[in-house]
């Protein structure tokens, strides 16, 4: 059985993804600091599926926690939802967004590389397209207009460079 690490897995989208992964017979490890989530969502997922989720309360910026997860579990891929996510708040405390969303992702990527895990799904945001009108598609110019969107766009650039390397 393949094991997937879901960062931010106790949040709304993360917990729904965990539910689907469990139903598809994947092993799941969730890393979440519970800043925007509740462990109750994972208890509900376990009740719905009858399967257990390995939950680690921790932060993606914590190299030691990530190293422990990758050392203790045979992680084959990461689905990365962990991040601060409020556009308005990002304009009030932008450094917190850059620290968490960009630096946290870099830390995650470094630990993934150390443990030879190259499979990643990153949850970006439509905010990277700025004021483009719907429907949006990936051929459109990016032009994030707030710190939250900028952090998502920066991570996309980092992932592009990493993939090329």
C-alpha positions as CSV (number, residue, x, y, z in Angstrom):
1,X,0.0,0.0,0.0
2,X,1.3,3.4,-0.9
3,X,1.4,6.1,1.8
4,X,0.6,9.7,1.0
5,X,1.5,12.6,3.3
6,X,-1.3,15.2,3.2
7,X,-0.1,18.5,4.7
8,X,-3.0,20.6,6.0
9,X,-5.0,17.4,5.9
10,X,-7.3,18.4,8.7
11,X,-8.7,21.4,6.8
12,X,-11.8,21.4,4.6
13,X,-10.2,20.4,1.3
14,X,-7.5,18.3,3.0
15,X,-10.0,16.2,5.0
16,X,-12.1,15.5,1.9
17,X,-8.9,14.5,0.0
18,X,-7.9,12.2,2.9
19,X,-11.4,10.6,2.7
20,X,-10.9,9.9,-1.0
21,X,-7.4,8.5,-0.5
22,X,-8.6,6.1,2.2
23,X,-11.4,5.0,0.0
24,X,-8.9,4.2,-2.7
25,X,-6.9,2.1,-0.2
26,X,-3.9,4.5,0.3
27,X,-2.2,4.8,3.6
28,X,-2.5,8.4,4.8
29,X,-0.3,10.5,7.1
30,X,-1.7,13.9,7.9
31,X,0.5,16.8,9.1
32,X,-1.4,19.8,10.3
33,X,-0.7,22.5,12.9
34,X,-4.5,23.0,13.4
35,X,-4.2,26.8,12.8
36,X,-7.1,26.6,10.3
37,X,-8.5,23.2,11.1
38,X,-9.7,20.8,13.7
39,X,-8.7,17.2,14.4
40,X,-12.5,16.5,14.6
41,X,-12.5,16.5,10.8
42,X,-10.2,13.5,10.8
43,X,-12.2,11.7,13.4
44,X,-15.2,12.1,11.1
45,X,-13.2,10.8,8.1
46,X,-12.2,7.7,10.2
47,X,-15.8,7.2,11.2
48,X,-17.0,7.4,7.6
49,X,-14.4,5.1,6.2
50,X,-13.8,2.7,9.1
51,X,-10.0,3.3,8.5
52,X,-7.4,5.0,10.6
53,X,-5.4,8.1,9.7
54,X,-2.0,8.7,11.2
55,X,-2.2,12.3,12.5
56,X,0.9,14.4,13.4
57,X,0.2,17.8,14.9
58,X,3.1,19.9,13.6
59,X,4.2,22.5,11.2
60,X,5.7,22.3,7.7
61,X,8.4,24.7,8.8
62,X,9.7,22.2,11.3
63,X,12.4,20.2,9.6
64,X,12.6,17.7,12.6
65,X,8.9,16.9,12.5
66,X,9.1,16.4,8.7
67,X,12.2,14.2,9.0
68,X,10.5,12.1,11.6
69,X,7.5,11.6,9.3
70,X,9.5,10.6,6.3
71,X,11.8,8.3,8.4
72,X,8.9,6.5,10.2
73,X,6.6,6.1,7.2
74,X,7.3,5.0,3.6
75,X,5.9,8.2,2.0
76,X,5.6,7.9,-1.8
77,X,3.9,11.2,-2.5
78,X,2.9,14.5,-0.8
79,X,-0.3,16.4,-1.3
80,X,0.4,19.9,0.0
81,X,-2.5,22.0,1.3
82,X,-0.8,23.5,4.4
83,X,-0.8,27.2,4.3
84,X,-2.3,30.4,5.4
85,X,-5.2,31.2,3.1
86,X,-7.1,34.5,3.8
87,X,-6.6,37.2,1.2
88,X,-7.6,40.1,3.5
89,X,-5.4,38.8,6.4
90,X,-2.5,38.5,4.0
91,X,-2.5,42.2,3.4
92,X,-2.4,42.9,7.1
93,X,0.4,40.3,8.1
94,X,2.2,39.6,4.8
95,X,5.4,38.4,6.4
96,X,3.5,35.6,8.2
97,X,2.2,34.5,4.8
98,X,5.6,34.5,3.2
99,X,7.1,32.7,6.2
100,X,4.5,30.0,6.3
101,X,3.5,29.5,2.7
102,X,6.9,30.0,0.9
103,X,9.5,29.1,3.5
104,X,7.3,26.3,4.8
105,X,7.1,24.8,1.3
106,X,10.8,25.2,0.7
107,X,11.4,23.3,4.0
108,X,9.0,20.6,2.9
109,X,10.7,20.3,-0.5
110,X,14.1,20.0,1.1
111,X,13.0,17.2,3.4
112,X,11.3,15.5,0.4
113,X,14.5,15.6,-1.5
114,X,16.5,14.3,1.4
115,X,14.2,11.3,1.5
116,X,14.1,10.9,-2.3
117,X,10.3,11.7,-2.6
118,X,9.6,13.5,-5.9
119,X,5.9,13.2,-6.2
120,X,4.0,16.3,-5.2
121,X,0.6,17.8,-5.7
122,X,0.5,21.4,-4.8
123,X,-2.7,23.2,-4.0
124,X,-2.3,26.6,-5.6
125,X,-5.0,29.3,-6.1
126,X,-6.9,31.1,-8.8
127,X,-5.6,34.3,-7.1
128,X,-2.4,33.8,-9.1
129,X,-4.3,35.0,-12.1
130,X,-5.1,38.4,-10.6
131,X,-8.0,40.2,-12.4
132,X,-8.4,37.8,-15.3
133,X,-12.0,36.9,-15.9
134,X,-13.5,33.4,-15.7
135,X,-13.2,30.9,-17.0
136,X,-9.5,30.8,-16.1
137,X,-7.0,28.5,-17.7
138,X,-3.3,27.9,-17.2
139,X,-2.3,29.7,-20.4
140,X,-3.3,33.0,-18.9
141,X,-0.8,35.5,-17.6
142,X,-0.3,35.4,-13.8
143,X,-0.5,38.6,-11.8
144,X,-1.2,38.0,-8.2
145,X,-2.6,41.2,-6.5
146,X,-2.2,40.3,-2.8
147,X,0.4,38.6,-0.6
148,X,-1.6,35.4,-0.4
149,X,-1.7,35.1,-4.2
150,X,2.0,36.1,-4.4
151,X,3.0,33.3,-2.1
152,X,1.1,30.8,-4.2
153,X,2.7,32.2,-7.4
154,X,6.2,32.1,-5.8
155,X,5.8,28.5,-4.9
156,X,4.7,27.7,-8.4
157,X,7.9,29.3,-9.7
158,X,10.0,27.4,-7.1
159,X,8.3,24.1,-8.2
160,X,8.9,25.0,-11.9
161,X,12.6,25.6,-11.2
162,X,12.9,22.4,-9.1
163,X,11.2,20.3,-11.8
164,X,13.7,21.7,-14.4
165,X,16.6,20.9,-12.2
